[in-house]
Amino acid sequence: MTTTTNQAGATTSQATPEKVLDARGVTMRFGGLTAVREVDLTVNSGEIVGLIGPNGAGKTTFFNCLTGLYVPTEGEVRYKGTVLPPTSFKVTAAGIARTFQNIRLFGNMSVLENVLVGRHTRMKQGLWSAVLRLPGFRRTEEEATRRAMELLEFIGLAHKAEHLARNLPYGEQRKLEIARALASDPGLLLLDEPTAGMNPQETRAVEELIFAIRDQGIAVLVIEHDMRFIFNLCDRVAVLVQGQKLIEGDSQTVQSDERVIAAYLGEPIDEAPSTKAPADEAPTDEAPAAPAKAAETAEDTDTDADTGSDDAEAADDAPAEDDDTPADTADAPKDAAPGKENDA
Ligand SMILES: Nc1ncnc2c1ncn2[C@@H]1O[C@H](COP(=O)(O)OP(=O)(O)OP(=O)(O)O)[C@@H](O)[C@H]1O
């Protein structure tokens, strides 16, 4: 609680926002490569924070450090004041849920079952209780189903609860992933490129969904390349470039920062960038903020970072066709990590 006195001398009290996420000095090295270097980032209750940066900037690696998939080489991550345990299952149980850049649904399970999978961290019944279907287990199961249906209602897919996940259109599969993440009752939701491959209508729907999630008291940290989406959505945006945080601020501050534009155009950070370049690149009509165009340009031309990862992700991002792999075992980062890493 903070107390402030206004000019008229009246004293008012305001609830201090709680630090839901507090990452300090997070560094992740893979052999000689430092993918993330001394990154500090906080997310407060009630906030939607964006994490942007060119391909290969270290965004997903940073997410992996937050969610226990990687143990950071240096630094500390706290959730609501407590240092996070170093495994992803325990991180989820602590209150952080995430989605992945590439869809990881159980394609041959129903929509409802996929959400129920996300609920298992909150189900306390033991093995024998499940095998013998004791009354306690049945009650837990009914409660889980009720909550899963509530979530499907929330994302607008209750009417498809019995459909196979693989038969959903792409945009709905992405929403279903969000519902599955919400099933663990998180206090912080991490979304890794939630609108990748979506058309503008689907993107708009996800934007509305994220606002609704925030309104339910869940803080959100989101990685996205779609700048229009990010700057509309986020209270605060942090920019990663070559593993380091370049700038953090509100949308207006970030999108007008010349270093951000330069970074997206691939210019050296400390050289004075030309502000003319992005304007030249941007179509006049429906150009989003200048960095957005710059991002597209960077993606189109950036061969180093894109080669491999984008190809792999293009394949990965296809809707689940024959996905019998449990999501949790599929949680391994996209590249086999030679460095410190945890299984999901
Ligand atoms: N497991 C790993 N082993 C070795 N290097 C890795 C590993 N994971 C990521 N990297 C490297 O770390 C750097 C950051 O990658 P990361 O995927 O975090 O970037 P990103 O900002 O999420 O990129 P994109 O926007 O393309 O998804 C890249 O150079 C990448 O090749």
The ligand as a Gaussian input file, in Angstrom:
#p B3LYP/6-31G(d) Opt

LIG

0 1
 N       19.249000     -24.936000     -26.995000
 C       20.054000     -24.086000     -27.620000
 N       21.344000     -24.375000     -27.859000
 C       22.163000     -23.514000     -28.482000
 N       21.765000     -22.302000     -28.917000
 C       20.493000     -21.957000     -28.718000
 C       19.565000     -22.825000     -28.043000
 N       18.360000     -22.221000     -27.992000
 C       18.519000     -21.027000     -28.582000
 N       19.796000     -20.875000     -29.018000
 C       20.357000     -19.695000     -29.684000
 O       20.090000     -18.604000     -28.841000
 C       19.796000     -17.460000     -29.629000
 C       18.435000     -16.924000     -29.201000
 O       17.427000     -17.803000     -29.677000
 P       15.896000     -17.630000     -29.310000
 O       15.145000     -18.757000     -29.956000
 O       15.759000     -17.459000     -27.876000
 O       15.559000     -16.258000     -30.038000
 P       14.136000     -15.589000     -30.282000
 O       14.291000     -14.149000     -29.979000
 O       13.089000     -16.333000     -29.549000
 O       13.989000     -15.793000     -31.849000
 P       12.640000     -15.940000     -32.739000
 O       11.962000     -14.618000     -32.729000
 O       13.188000     -16.273000     -34.086000
 O       11.846000     -17.053000     -32.141000
 C       19.856000     -17.887000     -31.078000
 O       21.146000     -17.569000     -31.559000
 C       19.655000     -19.370000     -30.991000
 O       20.255000     -20.033000     -32.083000

